[in-house]
Amino acid sequence: MTQPKLDRLWRAYATQSRSITMIRWLGYGLLLLALLDLGAILIPIDLMNPVWEFRSIGSIVERIPVPLIGFVMVFWGEQEYRRPAEKLILKVLTWLTLALTLVLVAMIPLCFVNSMRIHNLKVEEINAFKVQRLALVQQLETKLDQTNSVDEFQRLLSRALTNRSSITLDTNQALPDIKAQIPSLLSPARSAIEQQAKDALEQARNEQPGLLKRTIKWSLGALIGAVVGLRIWQSTRWARKKSYL
C-alpha cells in the first residue's frame, strides 16, 4: 500500500475517532442533564400522594427520550476507541438501562391506579365539604331553636348567613312563631350547599376524559420507552462481558 493511501486511512481513522468521542461526550452530557431533571421532579418526595405520583410519572415519561438518546450515544461504536476507565462506567450504564426499563413498566399500572385515586379523592373531598357545611347549618338551626330572644335570633341569623344579611325579622311576632320559620330561613343555605356540591361533582366528571387521555398517553409513552430501553440493554451485552472488563 502506497504512502498516500496510508495517510488517507490514518486521517479517516483519526476523524472517525474524534467524531465518535464527541458523540459519546454528548451522550454523557444528556445523561447528566436527565439526572438533574429527575432530581427536580422527585424532590421533595411525596409518596402515597396520588396527585404527586401521577404528575411525576407524566414528567418522567415526557423526558424519557433524553436519557434514551444519551444511552445510545454513549454506547456508540461499542468497544472501539474506548479508554480503560470507561469499561466500568459502561457496565454500570448497561445495567442502568435495564433498571430504567423495569421502572417504566412499573409506571404503567401505577399511572392507571393513581388516575382512579385522583378522581375518587376529588369526589370524597366534595362529599366531605358538603357534609361539613350541612353540619354547620344544622348547628345553626340548633342554636336558633335554643335562643331566648328575638334580638339574639336576629344576631345569630345575620352573623351566620352573611349573604342574606338583609333578612329582618318581624319583632312583633312571638318567639315561637319566629322559630317556626327556621326551616324556611335555612332552606336557601342548604340548597346552595347542595348545588355547589352538585356543580363540583359535575366538574369532576367532566375532567375524567382529560385525565384518562393523559393516563393513556403516559402509559403508552412508558411502554415505548421500556421497549427501547430493553432493546438497548440487549444490544450492549458486550459491555457486560467479563472479558471486556
Stockholm file with secondary structure:
# STOCKHOLM 1.0

chainA/1-245         MTQPKLDRLWRAYATQSRSITMIRWLGYGLLLLALLDLGAILIPIDLMNPVWEFRSIGSIVERIPVPLIGFVMVFWGEQEYRRPAEKLILKVLTWLTLALTLVLVAMIPLCFVNSMRIHNLKVEEINAFKVQRLALVQQLETKLDQTNSVDEFQRLLSRALTNRSSITLDTNQALPDIKAQIPSLLSPARSAIEQQAKDALEQARNEQPGLLKRTIKWSLGALIGAVVGLRIWQSTRWARKKSYL
#=GR chainA/1-245 SS CCHHHHHHHHHHHHHHHHHHHHHHHHHHHHHHHHHHHHHHHHSSCCTTCHHHHHHHHHHHHHTTHHHHHHHHHHTTTTTTTCCTTHHHHHHHHHHHHHHHHHHHHHHHHHHHHHHHHHHHHHHHHHHHHHHHHHHHHHHHHHHHHTCCSHHHHHHHHHHHCGGGTTCCCCTTSCHHHHHTTHHHHHHHHHHHHHHHHHHHHHHHHHHHHHHHHHHHHHHHHHHHHHHHHHHHHHHTHHHHCTTTC
#=GC SS_cons         CCHHHHHHHHHHHHHHHHHHHHHHHHHHHHHHHHHHHHHHHHSSCCTTCHHHHHHHHHHHHHTTHHHHHHHHHHTTTTTTTCCTTHHHHHHHHHHHHHHHHHHHHHHHHHHHHHHHHHHHHHHHHHHHHHHHHHHHHHHHHHHHHTCCSHHHHHHHHHHHCGGGTTCCCCTTSCHHHHHTTHHHHHHHHHHHHHHHHHHHHHHHHHHHHHHHHHHHHHHHHHHHHHHHHHHHHHHTHHHHCTTTC
//
